[in-house]
C-alpha cells in the first residue's frame, strides 16, 4: 500500500493521530458523520454531478481525516511526512480488481457523460429512478476511485442526485452488511438485482418505514443490525417460513470484506 499507510501496518496515515485501524475507524466515523450532516443541511460542493462533484464530495467528507481527501488513488500525493501516496491498483482479497489507475479518469468521465445524456435521471418515476440509480452506484463502486471512503462518497452523490430529481433516497435504513453484499454481487458477479432491491427499499416511504421499525426494535435489543442483511419482503414474493427471517428481519450468514474501505 505505497505511501498511504504507516510502515509495517495497514493503518492509513491520518490527521487525527490514530495509530491503529480500530481507533482510526472510530474517530473517522465521527468526523465524517459531522461533515455528512453539513451536506444534508445544504452545505458542500455545487451539484454538478460530474467527476469534480464526486471528488469535491470526498474532499468535504474526509477533509478532517486525510491529507489526500478529494484525490483519486491514481494521483501522486506528497504527504506531510515527505512520502508519496499513490495506489493505482486496488483489490480486496479473493476479489476482482477495481479499475486500474490509468483507467480511472476515463471510467469516471464515461459515467458522468452517460449521466448527463440521461438528463441526470430527471423526470423518471420512482421505480425507474431506483433501477437506474442502482446501476450508477454499481458502476461507481467498480471504479473505486479513492483509496478509502468510496462507499460513503458514492452514496452521498446518489442521494443528492435523487433529491435533484425529486426523489427522497435514504440509505440510513440500509445496513452496512446489505450494502456490502449488493456491492459484491454487482462487482464480482455482474448481478445488480440485490442493488436494485436495496434501492427499492431506500426510496419507497412505506418500505423505509417498515425497515425503520425493525431497526428500532433491534436497537432496543442491542442487536448489531448493521452487521446483518435486513430487507423488506419483496412484493409478490411468497413469505413462507423458510424466507421469513431472510426478508423480514435479517440473516447472519454473511461476513464480507468491506468494500467501502
N, C-alpha and C positions, 0 to 999 in steps of 0.2 A: 504494500500500500504506500507507494512512494510519496514521502513528504507530508502526508495527511495525518499520520499517527505518531505518537510518542515512540521513540526507539524501543524495540523489544515488547511492544504492547499492541493491542488492537484498538486502543482508545484514541479517538480523534483529538488532535490539538484544538484547544478551545480558549476562549477569552475568560471563562468562568473559574479557571483553576482546578477543574475536575481532573483527577488523575486515574480514575477507574471508569469502566464503561457503565456500571450501575449508577455511580454518582453522576456521571455526565447525563445519562438519560433522565434522571430525576430532576436535576436543576434545569436542563434544557427544556423539558416539558413545561415548566412554569413560565419561563420567558416566552416561549413560543405561544403558549395559551394567551398571554397578555397581548402579544402582537396580533394574534388572530382575532381577539376581541376588538382591536382597533379596526381591522378590516370589516368586521360585522357592523361597526358603528359608522362606516363610510369613509374611513381614513385609509390611506395607502395609495398604490400606484394607479395611474389612469387606466381605464378599462378599454384597452386596445385589442386584447385577445390575439396577440401575436407573440413572437419569441421574446421580445423585450418586456412585454407584460408578464410572461411566465418568470423570467429572470428577476424582474422587479418584485414580484410576489415572494420569491425565495429570499431575496435580499431583505425585504421587510420582515418576514417571519423569523429569520435566523441572524439578523444583524447584531444581536447581543451575544451571540454564541460563537460564531465562526468568522474568521478574517476573510474567508473566501465566499461568504454569503453572496448569492447572485451571480456567481461564476460557475460555468459548466465545467465538468471534470476533464474535458479535453484541453482546457486552458491551463497555462502555467502560471501559478500564483506564488509570488515570493512572500513568505510569511515573516513575522517579526523576528523569529529565531534565525533567519537567513536561509532557511531551507526553501525548496521549491516544491509546491504541491501540484501534482497532476496525476490523473489515473484514467487514461483513455480506454483501457479495458476493464470491464467490471462484470462479474457474475457471482451468483450465490452458489454455494456448494451443491453439486449434483443438479445444476440448472443450466438452461440455455443462456448464452451470453447476451447482455443488453447491447445496444448499439455501440459500435466502436467509436473512439474519439473522433476520427476523421469523418464519420458519417453523422454525427450528432446535429451539426448546424443544418445540413441538408434535410435530415429527417424532420426536425422541428419546423423548418421552412415549409416543407411539404404539408405538414399537419395544419399549419397556420393558413396556407394558401387554400386548402380544401375547406377549412372552416369559413374563410371569407367567401368562397364561391357558394357555400351553402347558407349564405346570409346569416352567419353566426347562429344557426339553428333557430332563428326567429320565425314567428308565425306558425309554429308547429303545435299540434295538440299535445297534451301532457304525455300520453303513452309513446308517441313517436319521438318526442324530445328525449325521453328517458332512454330509448333504444340507441339513438344517435349519440347522446352524451356518454353512454356506457362505452361505445366504440371509441370515442375520443379519449376517454380516460385510459382505456386499454392500450391505445396507440402511444400515448404519452408515457405510460409505465414501461412499455417495451423499449423506449428510447432511454429512459432513466438518466436524464442529462446531468444530474447533480450527484456529488459523492455521498450526500446524506440529505434526507428531508424531501425526497421526491413525492412520497405519498401525500403528505400534508400540503405541499405546494400545488400539486395537481388537483387535489380536492378543492382547495380554495379557488383555483382557476375555474373549475367546472361549476362550483356554487355561484360565482359571480356571473358566469355565462348564463346560468339558469335564471338568475334574478333579472338580468338584462333582457331575457327572452320572455319574462313574465311568469316564471315558474318558481316555486319555493322548493329548493332541494336541501335536505337536512341530513348530513352524514352522522350526526350525533346519536342516531338510533342504530347505526351500523357498527357492530363490534369489530375490533381490530382483526380478530381471527377470521371473520367473514370476508373482510376486505382482502386479507392475505390469500385466502382460498380462491376468491374470484380472480385476483391478480395472477396467481399461479396458473389457474386454468386458462386464462386468456393468453398469457405469455408462453407457457410451456406446451399446451395442447391446442392452441388457437380455438379454444372453446369459450365463447363470450356469453353463453347463456347464464352462468352464475352472476356475471357482472350486470347483465340486463335485469335479472331478478332483484339484485341488490338495488339498482336504481329505481325499479318499480316500487320498492318499499320506501326508499328515501324521498320519493316525490309525491306519493299519494297520501293525503292527510289521514284517511281512515287507517291505512296500514301503519303509518307512523304512530298514530295513537295507540294501536294495538301493541306495537313494539315498545313504546314508552311505558305502557302499563306493565308489560313483562319485565322490562329493565328495572323499573321502580320496585317491583316485588323482589327481584333478585338482589337488588341493592339492600333492601331491608333485611334480607337473609345473609348479607355479607358474602354473597356468591360472586366469584370473579367472572361476571358475564362477558367482559371484554375479551376473555380468553376462550370463549366458546362461540360456535356458529349459531346465531339466533336469527330467525326469519319468520315471516308470517306464512300462513298456509296459502299456497298458490291458488288463485281462482281456478275452479274446475278440477283440482286435484282431490282425489278421494282421501279423506282424512281417516285412514284406518289406524289401528293400534300400532302397527309397525312404524308408521311415519309420524305419529302424533308428536313425539318429543322432538324429532328432527325438524319439523316445520313449524310447530307451535312455540317451542321454547328453545331448546338447544340440543346439540350433541357434542360429546367431548373427545372424539377420536382424533381430531386434527391438532397437530403441534407443528406448525410450518415455519420455515425461516421468514423473518420479517422483511418484506420487500420494500418497506418504507425506508429502511435504514440506509 
